[in-house]
Amino acid sequence: MTDTSATDHLTVVRHPLVQHKLTLMREKETSTAVFRQLLREISQLLAYEITREMELTTRRIETPVQPMDAPVLAGKKLALISILRAGNGLLDGVLELIPSARVGFVGLYRDEETLEPVQYYFKVPTELEDRLVIAVDPMLATGNSSVAAIDLLKQAGAKNIRFLCLLAAPEGVARMKEAHPDVPIVTASLDDSLNEKGYIVPGLGDAGDRMFGTK
């Protein structure tokens, strides 16, 4: 089994630990506490993949043995953008891995009749044009909310954007590719389809509800 499968637009992380944790999250009997912990753990594993191509420079340091030119991240601190509310579950895990990241929030909810996104909040770091921007949301379903969030980030100046999700539906991937072909997607699974309510199948239900214990 390879760790990843990728096209220019979509990378599916097939690492055994990612797939095992995802299976536990899919199970309907998994408790809220365990679901939340698994989401934090899997987000860190996915973050390794989405940050793989970050630029490096060198800095002169002193080891206990001798001086050396050692690799360090180049440029401004990256920006993590949580698409509320479920994005916060991924955000927490990635922040543990990259605690110096700047953080922003995009508040969108899906109108259950039209399935279209409605904006209610937007607060992001400054100088997005000079930062790697990683937008996080566990579910890429219809793609409408994700496209709307990326629209807002580009309007705020972001140029180098990546999208991190736990699950993706083919419909959502196609929608994102059509609207934002320059934004690569990293996910743990490309599932089968969407049902009539716009939920990913087989999916894991509503990630926000399962994370926060709401219905």
Rosetta blueprint (number, residue, H / E / L):
1 M L
2 T L
3 D L
4 T E
5 S E
6 A E
7 T L
8 D L
9 H L
10 L E
11 T E
12 V E
13 V E
14 R L
15 H L
16 P H
17 L H
18 V H
19 Q H
20 H H
21 K H
22 L H
23 T H
24 L H
25 M H
26 R H
27 E L
28 K L
29 E L
30 T L
31 S L
32 T H
33 A H
34 V H
35 F H
36 R H
37 Q H
38 L H
39 L H
40 R H
41 E H
42 I H
43 S H
44 Q H
45 L H
46 L H
47 A H
48 Y H
49 E H
50 I H
51 T L
52 R L
53 E L
54 M L
55 E L
56 L E
57 T E
58 T E
59 R E
60 R E
61 I E
62 E E
63 T L
64 P L
65 V L
66 Q L
67 P E
68 M E
69 D E
70 A E
71 P E
72 V E
73 L E
74 A L
75 G L
76 K L
77 K L
78 L L
79 A E
80 L E
81 I E
82 S E
83 I E
84 L E
85 R L
86 A L
87 G H
88 N H
89 G H
90 L H
91 L H
92 D H
93 G H
94 V H
95 L H
96 E H
97 L H
98 I L
99 P L
100 S L
101 A L
102 R E
103 V E
104 G E
105 F E
106 V E
107 G E
108 L E
109 Y E
110 R E
111 D L
112 E L
113 E L
114 T L
115 L L
116 E L
117 P E
118 V E
119 Q E
120 Y E
121 Y E
122 F E
123 K E
124 V L
125 P L
126 T L
127 E L
128 L H
129 E H
130 D H
131 R L
132 L E
133 V E
134 I E
135 A E
136 V E
137 D L
138 P L
139 M E
140 L E
141 A L
142 T L
143 G L
144 N H
145 S H
146 S H
147 V H
148 A H
149 A H
150 I H
151 D H
152 L H
153 L H
154 K H
155 Q H
156 A L
157 G L
158 A L
159 K L
160 N E
161 I E
162 R E
163 F E
164 L E
165 C L
166 L L
167 L E
168 A E
169 A L
170 P H
171 E H
172 G H
173 V H
174 A H
175 R H
176 M H
177 K H
178 E H
179 A H
180 H L
181 P L
182 D L
183 V L
184 P L
185 I E
186 V E
187 T E
188 A L
189 S E
190 L E
191 D L
192 D L
193 S E
194 L E
195 N L
196 E L
197 K L
198 G L
199 Y L
200 I E
201 V E
202 P L
203 G L
204 L L
205 G L
206 D L
207 A H
208 G H
209 D H
210 R H
211 M H
212 F H
213 G L
214 T L
215 K L
